[in-house]
Amino acid sequence: MSDAWSYREDIVSDSTMSLVGYDVEATDGKIGSVDEESNEVGASYLVVDTGFWIFGKKVVMPASTIIRIDPQEEKVYLARTKDEIKDAPEFDEKSYKDTTYRREVGEYYGRFPMM
């Protein structure tokens, strides 16, 4: 499970830099903005507020889905399409930090080839 929740080797994750508020881009367009982040080793993720895109819902994006962070533009780029993100396990405010939920999300995103 930890591979899904770890940053790729080519992503520089500066734990002093907050990504909260950054725009988030799927491979086919903007999906929202970072609402929350965790940089815990082996358990890193973003919670993305999708705003109007999927009716105000949030989604959890494991760190492995991040392909680029642009501090100048304040954008995070993901290796997933809007449809892949939209079809991910439902965000649950009460359980999104639980091992069972994280396993489900990690397995879901693990089905897609890494870009």
N, C-alpha and C positions, 0 to 999 in steps of 0.2 A: 504494500500500500504506500510506503514512503516515497517511491519513485514519482508517483503522480503529484505528490505534495512537496517536491523539491524543485528548486529552480534549475533550469538547464545550465550546463557548464558555461555557455556563451552569454548568459544573462548576468550582468553585474547587479547584485542585490545589495544596495547600500542601506543597511538597517537604520541609518540616521535620516534617510530621506523618506518622507511619507508620500505614499501614492494616493492617499485619500483626496478626492476631488478631481483626479485625473480622468480624462475621457478614456473610454475603452472601445477599441476597434476590433471587430471580428474581421475575418478575411474579406467579407463582403459589405462592410460598412459599420457605422457606429452603433453600439448596443446600449450605451449608458455611461455611468461614471462610477468610480470606486467609492464605495460607502464605508468600507472597513477593510483592513488588511491584517495578516499575521505573517511574521517572518520567523516563526519558530522553526528550527531545523527539523526537516522531515515532516513538517505540518504547516507549510506555508500556503496561503491562499488569498484570494480577493473576494469580497462580497461586492457584487456589482448591482447598483440600482438601475434597472432598465427603464425607469420613467415611463413615458408614453408608449415605448416600443412594445412591451408585453404587459400593458395595463398596470404599471406601477409595481411589478414584481421584482424580486431580487433573485440573483443566481450566485452560486459559489463556483469560483473558477480556481482549480488547483494551480499551484505555481508552475507546473510543467506545461500548462497551456499557453504561458506567456512566451512570446518569441522576441519581443523588443520592448524596451522602455525608453521613451524620449523625454528627458527632463525639460528640454527647451520648449517643446510643444505641449508638455504635460499630458502625454498620451501613453497608454499601454496597448500593445498590439497582441492579439491572441491568434493561435494557430487553429481556430475553429470557426465554422460558418455560423451565421445567425440561426439557421435551422437546427444545427447540432446543439447550440446553446439553448434554444427554445425548447427542445425535446429532452433536456437534462432532467434529472430527478427534481421534483418540486422542492423549492426552498422552504425550510421550516425554521422559523425564528427560535423555536425551543430546542431543536435537536441538531442544528447544523454543525455544532462542534463535537458531537458524539461520534464515537468510533464506527458505529453501524452506518450512520448516514454518510460519513466520509468514505467508508469502504464502497458504498453504493455509487457515490459520485465518482470516485477514482476508477472503479470498474467501468462505469459508463464512458468516461472520456478515454479510458485505455483501449476501447474498441476501435478508435480511429487512428489511422496512421499518423505518426509525428511528421510535422512539416519541417 
